[in-house]
């Protein structure tokens, strides 16, 4: 996603990329990295941008929307990512090892504005609408379901594809090798044993295509 972001900024008339993937080191130890330093043409202002792109399921059992978003394997939480960005990532801008970069590009460190570009695809419980306000509802991209619910006749007539993680970001399309529900169950069951929640693309008999996660927990 950093490559996509960098390309979009490069072809933009509003910004230019001054620096990207700045490593921060103390001696021989790398302690972090800054994603992008941009310059806004209209204001000539330097901007530090941290980019995040996540896939979260929405857990309606939790009351506060900001705490409902979690990774499909329950090992990643939206609110902890926000805390990490605020408390650990953004302060790295002021690390002494970066001073030479500011001098080389004629950047006043005190003028740098910090922003986060946080993109996500969100997945609702199957056949259950949930509220995520004040978060962006346009991020909702599909559903999630537990294995026992997926192992029912309701899903037996559809065809499936298990995308690689690099394919998670794109919309389902027809030019893949679709397999039956039975074949998919066998593969998904192996993932369940390993406590891994796969994403599936589903092609309904009507031709409608969707994507959802089957969670192991």
N, C-alpha and C positions, 0 to 999 in steps of 0.2 A: 504494500500500500504506500510505502514511502516513495517508491519509483513512480507510482501513479500521481501522487501529490506533487512530486518534484516536476514531473512533465507538465501538469496543469498550470503550475506557477510559472514555469519557463515560457509557456505560450501565452500567458496572461499579459495584458497591457497595464495592469494595475500594480504588479509586484515584480521583483526580480530576486533570484536566489543569490545571496552573498556567500553563505557558508552552509554546509550540511554535514551531518554525521561527525560532529566535533567530539573527539575523544578527550576525556578528562582523566589525567593520570597524576598519581602521587608517587614519584620515583618510578619503579617498574610495575606498579600496581594500577590497573585501570579501574577507576571507581564509578565511571558513568559516561554518558554521551548526550549531547544536545542534538535534537533532530534538525532544526532549520533556523537560520538567521536570514530574514528577508528584509528588503527595503520597499516601502510603499512609495510609488512614484509621486503621488499627489502631495504628500506631506514630507517626503524625504526621510520619514521616520524609520529607524530599524526596528524590526519585530522578531522576537524569539517565539517560535511555534513548536510546541510538542504535539505530535500526532499519535492518536490512539484509534485502533479499529478493532472492535470486539464483537463477539457473538454471545448473547445472553438469553437465557430463558427467563420468563416472568413467573415468579412464584406467588400466587395469589394468597397463600397462607400467611404472608407477611403483610402487615398493615401499611407501612410507609413505602410509597413507590420507589424511593431512591434505594431502599434496602431489598426490594423484590428482585432485582436483576442479578443473576448469578450465571457463571459458566455452566454449560450442560453437565459437566462432571463435578460441579459444586466446589471447584478448587480456585475459583476466581470470582471476585465480587466487585460490582460497580463502585460501591462506596469506598472500598479499600484502594481501588485504582485511583479514585479522585484524591484520597488522602495522600497517596504516594506521589502523585503529580505535584500537589501543593506543598508538601512538607519535605520531599527529597529531591524531586526532579527539577522543579523551577529554581530553587536556590543554587543549583550547580552553575547557573549563569555567572555567578560572582566568584567562581573559583579562580585562584591566582594563576593557574596554569594556562588560562585563556587570554591573559592580558596581551600577549603578542598578536593574537588574532585581531583584537580590536584596533591595535596600532596599525597593523598591516592594511586594514580596510577602512581606516579613518572613521571608526565608530566610537561614539561617546557612550560608554557603558551605562551612564545614568539616564540616557535618553531611550534605551531599549525598552519597548513595551512587550510584555509577556502575554501569550495567548495559548490556549489549548484547542486543538481541532479534534473533537471526540466524536467519531463515527461508530455506529453500531447497527447490527441486525438483531432484532428482538423477536422472540418466539413465545406466543401465548399458549396456555393449556388448550389441548384439543377440544373444540366445540365449547369454549368458555371464554367470553370476552372479559378483559380486565382493564382497569384504569391505570394509566402510568403517568397521569398529569403530575407535575408540569413538564414531563419529558416529552420528546417529539414522537407523536403517534405515527408519523410517516416512517419511522424505523421498524415498525412491525413487518416482518418478512415471512412468517410462517407459524407453525405450531410445534408443540412438544407433546410427547405421549409416553406412557410407561409400557414396558415390554408386554405385560399381560394384556393390556388393552389393544396393543398392535397385533397380538396373536389371536385375532377374531375374524369371523367371516366378513365383517364390514370391509376389511382391507384385502381380502383374498382375490378379488377380481382385478385388482390394479397391478401395474408393473412398477419395478423399482430400479434405482441406480444408487450406488453408494459413492458419492463424490470424494475425491481426495481433498485434503484440507485446503489446498490452493484453489480448489473449485468452489469452496463454500460461498465465496463472495458473489458469484454470478448467479443469474436466474437459470432455472432448469431449462434444458433444450432437448430436442429429439435425437440429436446426433451422438448418442451414447449407447452402450450395450445394456438394454433393459433386461431384467431378470424377473422371475415369478415371485409371488409372495412366499412360497415355500422355500425357494432358494435364499431369499432375503432373510427369512426367519433363522435359517441355519447360520448364516454369516453374522447376523445381529446377535444371536445367542452367544457366539464366541466372544463378541465384544462385551456383552454383559458380564461374562465370567471374569474378564479383565478389568471390570469397572470402567468401561469406556463407552461413552454415549455417542453413537454415530449420527451424522446427518444423512437423511435419505431424500432423494428426489422421487416423487410418486407421479405416475401417469395414470389418471383415472380412465375407465372405459369410455367416458365422454370425450377424452382427449385433453382435459384440463390437467395442467401440471402444477405441482406444489412442492414445497420442501418442508421437512420437519425433523426434529431430533427425537430419537428413541432413547430415553434416559434409563440408566441402570439401577437407580436407587428407588 
